[in-house]
Amino acid sequence: MRPNRAIILASLLVVATHANAERTTRYFDLVNATYDSVTSLAVAPAGSDAFRDIEFDAPLHGGVTSTTVEIPDGDCQRDIRVAFNDGRVLLYAGINVCRYDRLRLTPRDGRQG
């Protein structure tokens, strides 16, 4: 019976290790190089409306400031929604958060001209 227990235990360890490998905590830097403060940030699977708000302590002021946030578990392709204190809301669609760990907001984002 001992060999069977060892095989079962080894199988459970492989399954648990695989499950943990799927749930990787991803950190993402948001760099605000705009003139406006970012008041909210939300992330959704690409192409969906299932946005989840990501909390940060205070508005992210403009002028090249940054914060690091934790991205919720899920697929690599995400849509990122950013709201500014002037009411503008921008959608950055199809960001690969597995490959890229930073989004830099620039003064031209969402502006015409």
Beta strands, then each sheet from edge to edge (+ up, - down):
strand 1: 26-32
strand 2: 38-45
strand 3: 52-54
strand 4: 65-71
strand 5: 77-84
strand 6: 89-96
strand 7: 102-105
sheet 1: 4+ 1- 7-
sheet 2: 3+ 2- 5+ 6-
end
